[in-house]
Amino acid sequence: MKKALAVVLVVMLSVGSLFAASDARGASKEGSFGVGANLGTDLGVYLDWGMGMFDLDVIAGFYPGLFSKTIGVFGEVGANFAVVDFADVGDFAGSMPLSVGGAGLVAFQFGSIFDMSVEVLVPLKLEYTFPKVPVSLFLRLAPGLGLYNMVHDFDINFAFEGSIGATYNF
């Protein structure tokens, strides 16, 4: 029952994000490119391409096994659609969009065991871009579903990624 509810929630958030997309733009305007750091559940390089109505995000990095003698590497690709820009609502000097989207993640774990996992995530990102400097700070929370785990085969379970970060926008 819990797995079915998790699947329904992820599908609703994914489909809702497509219909909720507005004209609000993220910090990366159409044709721009941002590069930065992603710090949280995993550590990595964060790349952000402005595509007009959405931003294409790529994250690549590693995650240390804190309680085991393992290390993992991962890659994630996703699209974020801006839902609202709080600069239009409040009295902000810069841009502060809230976006939601969809992403896919593949991770490999090395150490005492070898493992591979595949996840589908629904990232929710709050971003602030400074008005006079092309730097953005962001908070990213991404609930989702773990679809495949090499050790447990096709065991659907709840997945979650969370991070803070910064990008320099060209």
Secondary structure in CASP SS format (residue, H / E / C, confidence):
PFRMAT SS
TARGET T0000
AUTHOR 0000-0000-0000
METHOD secondary structure of the structure
MODEL  1
M C 1.00
K H 1.00
K H 1.00
A H 1.00
L H 1.00
A H 1.00
V H 1.00
V H 1.00
L H 1.00
V H 1.00
V H 1.00
M H 1.00
L H 1.00
S H 1.00
V H 1.00
G H 1.00
S H 1.00
L H 1.00
F H 1.00
A H 1.00
A C 1.00
S C 1.00
D C 1.00
A C 1.00
R C 1.00
G C 1.00
A C 1.00
S C 1.00
K C 1.00
E C 1.00
G C 1.00
S C 1.00
F E 1.00
G E 1.00
V E 1.00
G E 1.00
A E 1.00
N E 1.00
L E 1.00
G E 1.00
T C 1.00
D C 1.00
L E 1.00
G E 1.00
V E 1.00
Y E 1.00
L E 1.00
D E 1.00
W E 1.00
G E 1.00
M C 1.00
G C 1.00
M C 1.00
F E 1.00
D E 1.00
L E 1.00
D E 1.00
V E 1.00
I E 1.00
A E 1.00
G E 1.00
F E 1.00
Y E 1.00
P E 1.00
G C 1.00
L C 1.00
F C 1.00
S C 1.00
K C 1.00
T C 1.00
I E 1.00
G E 1.00
V E 1.00
F E 1.00
G E 1.00
E E 1.00
V E 1.00
G E 1.00
A E 1.00
N E 1.00
F E 1.00
A E 1.00
V E 1.00
V E 1.00
D E 1.00
F H 1.00
A H 1.00
D H 1.00
V H 1.00
G C 1.00
D C 1.00
F C 1.00
A C 1.00
G C 1.00
S E 1.00
M C 1.00
P E 1.00
L E 1.00
S E 1.00
V E 1.00
G E 1.00
G E 1.00
A E 1.00
G E 1.00
L E 1.00
V E 1.00
A E 1.00
F E 1.00
Q E 1.00
F E 1.00
G C 1.00
S C 1.00
I C 1.00
F C 1.00
D E 1.00
M E 1.00
S E 1.00
V E 1.00
E E 1.00
V E 1.00
L E 1.00
V C 1.00
P C 1.00
L E 1.00
K E 1.00
L E 1.00
E E 1.00
Y E 1.00
T E 1.00
F C 1.00
P C 1.00
K C 1.00
V C 1.00
P C 1.00
V E 1.00
S E 1.00
L E 1.00
F E 1.00
L E 1.00
R E 1.00
L E 1.00
A E 1.00
P E 1.00
G E 1.00
L E 1.00
G E 1.00
L E 1.00
Y E 1.00
N E 1.00
M C 1.00
V C 1.00
H C 1.00
D E 1.00
F C 1.00
D C 1.00
I C 1.00
N E 1.00
F E 1.00
A E 1.00
F E 1.00
E E 1.00
G E 1.00
S E 1.00
I E 1.00
G E 1.00
A E 1.00
T E 1.00
Y E 1.00
N E 1.00
F C 1.00
END
